Amino acid sequence: MVRKGKFKLFSFLIEKHLIYYKSLNKNDKIVAFSILEINNLLKILPTLNDFLLNRFLFYYSVQINVPKNRRKTILLTFIGDDKSRIDKFFNLIMQKIRENDKSTKFLKNQHLKRQFFHVLSDKINNDINSMKLGDSLILKQGDDLQFLHFYEINCDLMQNEKVSLHNLLKALNNFNQKGYLIFNIKAINNENIASNAYFIDIRYEKDRKSMDIEEEVNNLFKCELFKKSVIHLNRLYIILWRANLSEIFYNLTQDADIFLSLSNFNFQDLSKFSIQFDKALRLNQIEFHTLKPNLFFIEDKILFLILKVYNPVEISRILEKFFSKYYLFILILNIEEYKKLIQNNKIRSLENIKTLNIKDFIKFNISNMKNEYILKNS
């Protein structure tokens, strides 16, 4: 299953934040899992990708519940033959993530066990029988029946912005679907990461003859986004371990652009973004004045300019009037337009300016705008 190790799904050890499986054969492999719940997915994915590329992680999987809830779940997977080494890697990752986002919650003990098995059943025991019926995988626990269908997702269509993840989630909610979106992410080599993504459609006996979600989704987005896949009984571990459904992986950017549409900010609409930025400043108790809908004077020392496109005339006007007095932050919401900004030699040569694109902004901690050190790299 994992590097030729053989494991029993319900034979495991839990120690605080980690679930351990030990192989039954002579391989002596250990597979360990940790689960964290987060509000801001985009904030920590670059950190996880760094750990992937440096082989601290075997893979991680992003799980998004349908209907969606506010907090996202990430499963971290470690593999090796030395438990202490796995523990060391996990502690390094946990420390780094907590530094980046203090709201992240690492599950432990019974809470960890419950969330780990929740993808199979709400009841935590090994009395689960599985069987096949056509292309359905059936899970039976007591009198309860679940019919599981699997659909692989073409991530290229999502990363190229033909279909946004936000719109896919909205469509699945509108179709009254229940299940999980899983993005299994691993390192291909020392420089590239890739994802095998799929939707687990969960139906119950009373509604198992519901709509053909593959046809509905593909018709809606006018492309082959979903493709039905069949899972065999001996691969039940894939569901529990949130592993890859197949060997079809799509290259991802290290900034995980595929998840950008899940941001709490609307990067497509300048006026909506400015309103959201105003709200974020208030929530973080930042003192500010709104000089224009897209220009904020913050903490009596920072001018924060937000643009949809590169506007050299407006930038020059602000520099001429304020540059000698205040620090200037320039955020451009369009990635291609941002490239025009950083190609401007005059802007690049000035010291008290910090330029941001939407990826930089996602990592940016607004609460730090109270602190002087944030200006040192300007």
C-alpha positions in Angstrom: 0.0 0.0 0.0 2.6 2.6 1.1 6.0 1.6 -0.2 5.0 -2.1 0.0 4.1 -1.9 3.7 1.0 -3.9 4.9 -1.2 -2.2 7.4 -4.5 -2.9 9.3 -6.8 0.1 9.2 -8.1 -0.4 12.7 -4.8 -1.3 14.3 -3.1 2.0 15.3 -1.6 3.9 18.2 -2.5 7.5 19.2 -0.1 9.7 21.1 -1.4 13.2 21.6 -1.3 14.8 18.1 -0.3 11.8 16.0 -1.8 8.5 14.9 0.7 5.8 14.1 0.4 2.7 11.9 3.2 0.1 11.9 3.5 -2.3 9.0 2.8 -5.9 9.6 5.5 -7.3 7.3 9.3 -7.1 7.5 9.4 -3.6 6.1 9.0 -2.1 9.6 7.6 1.1 8.1 5.7 3.6 10.2 3.1 5.8 8.8 1.9 8.7 11.0 -0.9 11.2 10.6 -1.7 14.5 12.1 -4.8 16.7 11.5 -5.1 20.4 11.8 -8.1 22.7 11.4 -7.5 26.2 10.0 -9.5 29.3 9.0 -6.9 30.7 6.6 -5.9 27.9 4.2 -3.8 30.2 2.0 -1.6 31.4 4.9 0.0 28.1 5.7 0.2 26.3 2.4 3.5 27.8 1.3 5.0 26.7 4.6 3.7 23.1 4.1 5.0 23.1 0.5 8.5 24.0 1.8 8.4 21.1 4.2 7.2 18.8 1.3 10.1 19.8 -0.9 12.5 19.3 1.9 11.0 15.8 2.5 9.8 16.5 6.1 6.4 15.4 4.9 5.4 12.4 2.7 2.3 14.2 1.6 -0.5 16.4 2.9 -4.1 16.5 2.0 -6.6 19.4 2.1 -10.1 18.3 3.0 -13.0 20.6 2.3 -16.4 19.4 3.5 -19.5 19.7 1.3 -21.7 21.5 2.3 -18.7 23.6 3.2 -17.9 25.0 6.7 -15.7 27.8 7.6 -12.7 25.8 8.9 -10.7 23.6 6.6 -9.0 20.3 7.5 -5.5 19.4 6.6 -4.1 15.9 7.1 -0.3 15.7 7.4 1.4 12.3 6.5 4.8 11.1 7.6 6.5 7.9 6.7 9.7 6.3 7.9 11.2 3.6 10.1 12.2 5.8 13.0 9.4 7.0 15.2 11.6 9.6 17.0 12.5 11.2 13.6 8.9 11.4 12.6 8.1 13.1 16.0 10.9 15.6 15.4 9.7 16.5 12.0 6.1 16.9 13.2 7.2 19.2 16.1 9.2 21.4 13.7 6.2 21.7 11.4 3.8 22.4 14.3 6.0 25.1 15.7 6.4 26.8 12.3 2.7 26.8 11.5 1.8 28.1 14.9 4.2 31.0 14.4 2.5 31.8 11.1 -1.1 31.4 12.3 -1.9 31.2 16.0 -5.5 30.3 15.2 -4.5 26.9 13.8 -5.8 24.0 15.9 -3.8 20.7 16.0 -6.2 17.9 17.0 -5.2 15.4 19.6 -6.3 12.2 21.3 -10.0 11.4 21.0 -10.7 14.5 18.9 -8.0 13.5 16.5 -9.4 10.0 16.3 -12.9 11.2 15.7 -11.9 13.5 12.9 -9.6 10.9 11.3 -12.4 8.4 11.0 -15.2 10.8 10.3 -14.6 10.5 6.5 -15.8 6.9 6.9 -18.3 7.1 9.7 -19.5 9.3 12.6 -19.2 6.2 14.9 -15.6 5.3 16.0 -15.3 1.5 15.9 -14.1 -1.1 13.5 -17.5 -2.6 12.9 -17.7 -1.3 9.3 -18.4 -3.7 6.5 -17.6 -2.7 2.9 -19.0 -4.1 -0.4 -19.2 -3.2 -4.1 -22.4 -2.6 -6.1 -21.7 -1.5 -9.6 -19.5 1.7 -9.4 -20.6 2.3 -5.8 -18.6 1.5 -2.7 -21.0 0.6 0.1 -20.1 1.1 3.8 -22.4 -0.7 6.2 -22.4 0.0 10.0 -25.2 -1.5 11.9 -28.4 -0.5 10.0 -26.7 2.5 8.3 -25.7 2.3 4.7 -23.5 4.8 2.8 -23.0 4.8 -1.0 -19.7 6.3 -2.0 -18.9 7.5 -5.5 -15.6 9.0 -6.6 -14.8 11.6 -9.2 -11.3 12.7 -10.1 -10.8 16.4 -10.7 -8.8 18.0 -13.5 -6.7 20.4 -11.5 -5.3 22.1 -14.6 -8.7 23.5 -15.4 -8.8 25.0 -11.9 -5.3 26.3 -11.8 -5.7 28.0 -15.2 -8.8 29.7 -13.8 -11.2 28.2 -16.2 -13.1 26.9 -13.1 -12.5 28.4 -9.6 -12.6 26.3 -6.5 -15.0 28.8 -5.0 -17.4 28.3 -7.9 -17.1 24.5 -7.8 -18.0 24.5 -4.1 -20.9 26.8 -4.8 -22.1 24.5 -7.5 -21.9 21.4 -5.3 -23.8 23.2 -2.6 -26.5 24.2 -5.1 -26.8 20.6 -6.3 -27.3 19.6 -2.6 -24.3 17.3 -2.6 -22.8 15.8 0.5 -19.2 14.6 0.7 -15.6 15.8 0.7 -13.2 17.4 -1.7 -9.8 16.0 -1.2 -6.6 17.6 -2.6 -3.7 15.1 -2.1 -0.5 17.1 -2.5 3.1 15.7 -2.7 6.5 16.6 -3.9 7.4 15.3 -7.4 11.1 16.3 -7.0 13.1 18.9 -5.0 11.4 21.8 -6.9 7.9 20.8 -7.9 4.7 19.8 -6.2 1.6 18.2 -7.7 -1.9 17.3 -6.7 -4.3 14.4 -7.2 -7.7 15.8 -6.4 -11.1 14.1 -6.2 -14.6 14.4 -4.8 -16.1 11.8 -2.6 -19.9 11.8 -3.2 -21.7 10.3 -0.2 -25.3 9.2 -0.6 -27.6 7.3 1.7 -30.0 4.5 0.9 -33.0 6.9 0.6 -31.3 9.1 -2.0 -28.8 7.0 -3.8 -30.6 7.4 -7.1 -29.9 11.1 -7.1 -28.5 13.1 -10.0 -25.5 12.3 -12.1 -23.1 14.8 -10.5 -20.4 14.2 -13.1 -22.7 15.2 -16.0 -24.2 18.1 -14.1 -20.8 19.6 -13.1 -19.2 19.1 -16.5 -22.3 20.6 -18.3 -22.3 23.6 -15.9 -18.6 24.5 -16.5 -18.6 23.3 -20.1 -15.5 21.1 -19.6 -14.5 17.7 -18.3 -13.8 18.8 -14.8 -15.1 15.6 -13.1 -14.4 12.0 -14.2 -15.9 9.1 -12.5 -13.5 6.7 -10.9 -14.0 3.2 -9.3 -12.3 2.2 -6.1 -11.8 -1.4 -5.1 -12.4 -2.9 -1.7 -8.7 -3.5 -1.1 -8.0 0.2 -1.5 -10.4 1.4 1.3 -7.4 2.9 3.1 -7.3 5.6 0.4 -10.4 7.2 1.9 -9.2 7.1 5.5 -5.7 8.2 4.7 -6.9 10.9 2.2 -4.3 9.4 -0.2 -4.1 9.8 -4.0 -7.0 8.1 -5.9 -4.8 7.4 -8.9 -1.4 8.2 -10.3 -2.7 11.2 -12.3 -1.0 14.2 -10.7 -1.2 17.8 -11.9 1.6 20.3 -11.2 0.8 23.1 -8.8 2.5 26.4 -8.2 4.3 26.6 -4.8 2.0 29.4 -3.8 -1.0 27.0 -4.3 -2.8 29.3 -6.7 -5.6 26.7 -7.1 -6.9 27.8 -3.6 -6.7 31.6 -4.2 -10.5 31.8 -4.8 -11.0 30.7 -1.2 -9.6 33.9 0.2 -11.8 36.0 2.4 -11.0 39.0 0.1 -12.5 39.7 -3.3 -9.5 40.3 -5.5 -11.6 40.7 -8.7 -13.5 43.8 -7.5 -11.6 46.8 -6.2 -14.5 48.5 -4.4 -15.5 45.2 -2.6 -11.8 44.6 -1.7 -11.4 48.1 -0.3 -14.5 47.6 1.9 -13.1 44.2 3.1 -9.7 45.8 3.8 -11.4 48.6 5.8 -13.2 45.9 7.9 -9.9 43.9 8.4 -8.2 47.1 9.7 -11.0 47.6 12.2 -11.0 44.0 13.4 -7.3 44.2 14.0 -7.7 47.5 15.9 -5.5 49.4 13.5 -5.9 53.2 13.5 -6.5 54.6 10.1 -8.2 57.2 7.9 -9.7 56.6 4.5 -8.3 59.3 2.2 -9.9 57.8 -0.9 -11.8 54.5 -1.4 -8.5 52.9 -2.4 -6.1 54.9 -0.3 -5.7 54.5 3.5 -3.6 56.4 6.0 -2.5 53.9 8.7 -1.1 54.5 12.1 0.1 58.0 11.2 3.0 56.6 9.2 1.8 54.4 6.3 0.0 55.2 3.1 -1.6 52.0 1.7 -2.6 52.3 -2.0 -4.8 49.6 -3.6 -5.0 49.4 -7.4 -6.7 47.0 -9.8 -4.2 47.8 -12.6 -0.9 49.5 -12.7 -1.4 53.3 -12.8 1.9 55.1 -13.0 0.2 58.6 -13.0 -1.6 58.0 -9.7 1.5 56.4 -8.1 3.7 59.4 -9.2 1.2 61.9 -7.8 1.2 60.2 -4.4 5.0 59.9 -4.4 5.4 63.5 -5.3 3.0 64.6 -2.5 3.8 62.2 0.3 7.0 60.2 -0.3 9.2 62.4 1.9 6.8 62.1 4.9 5.4 58.5 5.0 6.0 54.9 4.0 4.1 53.7 1.0 2.5 50.3 0.5 1.3 49.6 -3.1 -1.0 46.6 -3.6 -2.0 45.6 -7.1 -4.8 43.1 -7.4 -4.0 41.8 -10.9 -0.9 39.6 -11.1 0.0 40.7 -14.7 -0.4 44.3 -13.8 1.8 43.9 -10.7 4.6 42.7 -13.0 4.5 46.1 -14.7 4.9 47.8 -11.3 8.1 45.9 -10.3 9.6 46.5 -13.8 9.6 50.2 -13.0 13.2 51.1 -12.2 12.3 54.2 -10.3 9.9 52.3 -7.9 12.5 49.6 -7.4 15.2 52.1 -6.5 13.2 53.9 -3.8 13.6 52.7 -0.2 10.5 53.5 1.8 8.1 51.6 -0.6 6.8 48.1 -0.1 5.1 46.5 -3.2 2.6 43.6 -2.8 0.7 41.3 -5.1 -2.3 39.2 -4.0 -0.1 36.3 -3.0 2.1 38.6 -0.8 -1.1 40.1 0.7 -2.5 36.7 1.6 0.7 36.0 3.7 0.7 39.6 5.1 -0.3 39.9 8.7 -2.4 43.1 9.0 -2.1 43.3 12.7 1.7 43.9 12.3 1.0 47.3 10.8 1.1 48.6 14.3 4.8 47.6 14.5 7.8 49.5 13.3 9.7 46.4 12.1 7.3 45.8 9.3 8.7 48.9 7.6 12.3 47.7 7.7 11.9 45.7 4.5 10.1 48.5 2.7 
